[in-house]
Amino acid sequence: PPPPPPPPPLFFHPDAGIREQPRSRGLGDVYKRQIVNKGFGHLRMTKDISSNLYIELFSQFGFNDFLLMKNRKLYGSGLRYKVISNDKLIAFVGIGGMKEDEKYSLKTENFKSLFRSTNYFTWSINISENAILNNTAYYQLDTSKPKDHRILYHGDLEFELNEKITFTFILNYRYDNDPHGTLGKTYIQVSNGIEFSF
């Protein structure tokens, strides 16, 4: 099969539901039902400079109640280089910078605005004719405070059951060595679903 296509330049991803989640806010561990309410929209424009090198402009808006993030806005640009492309694998590496503004539902430190260096490696693997594994790993740091860095990973497995039904499995991982407020350093989310095409 041909290499998997790049992600669409504009998309919005909402996520809502209920999960069991132990949480601590400084008042002892509390085991409660946590409402999952998050979403983001992403716009990315890419222009090729050569056969393997591209320039990018991107913007994003999002919110995540579990991280107490009321909204997050960012915009930036960078360079993207195609490392490999064949029938089984396509991979890119990217470097750039972005302006980031975040508002939190906290009594103190409820706003954060900074400029981050953002670097990523993204790769898609054709496991079989019916299955594709997409991966993106980010390393981001605060340019004014290099010890403040994040490691992010997003992976999704798509398995096509037939022409109209696709099973998806998604893993999100986030590590922030200098988290905002009382938030923990590590955040992991696993989800799965079924997509119907009409």
C-alpha positions in Angstrom: 0.0 0.0 0.0 1.1 3.6 -0.5 2.5 5.5 2.5 -0.2 7.0 4.8 -1.3 10.5 4.0 -0.3 13.5 6.2 -2.9 14.7 8.8 -5.4 17.2 7.5 -4.3 20.9 7.8 -7.4 21.8 9.9 -9.2 19.7 12.4 -11.1 19.8 15.7 -11.0 17.0 18.2 -13.6 17.0 21.1 -13.5 14.4 23.9 -16.1 14.0 26.6 -17.0 11.2 29.0 -16.6 9.8 32.5 -13.8 7.9 34.0 -12.6 6.8 37.5 -9.6 8.8 38.5 -7.8 9.2 41.8 -6.9 12.8 42.4 -5.0 14.9 45.0 -5.3 18.6 45.4 -3.4 18.9 48.7 -6.3 17.7 50.8 -5.5 14.0 50.7 -6.2 11.5 47.9 -9.8 11.5 46.8 -11.2 8.8 44.6 -14.0 10.2 42.5 -15.7 10.1 39.1 -13.9 12.5 36.9 -15.7 14.1 34.0 -13.4 14.1 30.9 -14.0 17.3 29.0 -11.3 18.4 26.5 -10.9 19.3 22.9 -8.6 21.2 20.5 -8.5 22.7 17.1 -5.4 22.7 15.0 -4.4 24.6 11.8 -1.2 23.8 10.0 0.0 25.2 6.7 3.1 23.6 5.0 5.0 24.8 2.0 7.7 22.7 0.4 11.2 24.4 -0.1 12.7 21.3 -1.7 11.7 17.7 -2.2 12.4 16.9 1.5 12.3 20.2 3.3 9.2 22.2 4.2 8.4 25.4 6.1 5.4 25.3 8.5 3.0 27.8 10.1 0.6 26.5 12.8 -1.9 27.6 15.3 -3.9 25.7 18.0 -6.7 26.3 20.5 -7.7 23.9 23.2 -9.1 23.2 26.6 -8.7 20.3 29.1 -10.7 20.2 32.3 -8.6 17.3 33.7 -5.5 19.5 33.6 -7.6 22.5 34.9 -6.8 24.3 31.6 -9.6 26.7 30.7 -8.0 27.5 27.3 -4.7 27.2 25.5 -3.8 29.3 22.5 -0.5 29.0 20.6 0.9 30.0 17.2 4.3 29.4 15.7 6.4 28.3 12.7 9.3 26.0 11.9 11.0 23.7 9.5 10.0 20.1 8.6 12.3 17.5 7.0 11.2 14.3 5.5 13.6 11.6 6.8 12.2 8.6 5.0 9.3 7.6 2.7 8.5 4.2 1.4 5.6 1.7 1.2 6.0 0.8 4.9 7.1 3.9 6.6 7.0 7.7 6.3 8.8 9.9 8.9 9.5 13.6 9.5 11.6 15.6 12.0 10.7 19.2 12.8 12.1 22.2 14.7 10.5 25.5 15.5 9.2 28.0 18.0 5.8 29.0 19.3 4.1 31.6 21.5 1.9 29.9 24.1 -0.8 31.4 26.3 -2.6 29.2 28.9 -5.4 30.1 31.3 -6.1 27.8 34.3 -8.9 27.3 36.8 -6.6 28.0 39.7 -6.8 30.6 42.5 -3.2 31.5 42.0 -0.9 31.2 38.9 -4.0 31.1 36.7 -2.3 32.5 33.6 0.9 31.5 31.8 2.4 33.2 28.7 5.8 32.2 27.3 7.8 31.4 24.1 8.7 27.7 23.7 11.1 25.9 21.4 9.2 23.0 19.9 10.8 19.9 18.3 9.2 16.8 17.1 9.6 13.4 15.3 6.5 12.0 13.6 6.3 8.6 11.9 3.5 6.4 10.4 3.9 2.7 9.9 1.8 0.5 7.5 1.6 -2.6 9.7 -0.6 -4.4 7.1 -3.1 -3.5 4.4 -5.7 -2.9 7.1 -3.7 -1.4 10.0 -1.7 1.9 10.3 0.2 3.1 13.4 0.7 6.9 13.6 3.1 8.4 16.2 4.3 11.9 17.1 6.8 12.7 19.9 7.5 16.3 21.0 10.2 17.9 23.1 9.4 21.5 24.1 11.3 23.9 26.4 10.8 27.4 27.7 13.4 29.6 26.0 13.7 31.8 29.1 13.9 28.9 31.5 15.5 25.9 29.7 15.0 23.6 32.8 11.2 23.9 32.1 10.6 21.3 29.5 7.9 19.0 28.3 7.9 15.6 26.6 4.7 14.7 24.7 3.7 11.6 22.8 0.6 10.9 20.8 0.0 7.5 19.1 -3.0 6.1 17.4 -3.6 2.7 15.9 -6.2 2.4 13.1 -7.4 -1.0 12.1 -9.9 -1.1 9.2 -12.5 -3.8 9.8 -14.1 -3.2 6.5 -14.7 -0.3 4.0 -17.0 1.5 6.5 -15.8 0.6 10.0 -12.4 1.4 11.6 -11.3 0.6 15.1 -9.0 3.1 16.8 -6.8 2.9 19.8 -5.2 6.2 21.1 -2.4 6.8 23.7 -1.5 10.2 25.0 1.4 10.8 27.3 2.6 14.1 28.8 5.6 14.8 31.1 6.1 18.3 32.4 9.1 18.7 34.8 7.8 22.1 36.0 4.0 21.7 36.1 1.7 24.6 36.6 0.2 25.1 40.1 -0.5 21.9 41.9 -0.8 19.7 38.7 1.3 16.5 38.6 4.2 16.0 36.3 2.8 13.1 34.4 -0.5 12.7 32.5 -1.5 9.6 30.6 -4.7 8.9 28.7 -5.8 5.8 26.8 -8.9 5.7 24.7 -10.4 3.6 21.9 -13.3 3.9 19.6 -15.0 2.9 16.3 -15.2 5.2 13.3 -18.0 4.9 10.7 -17.6 6.1 7.2 -20.7 7.0 5.2 
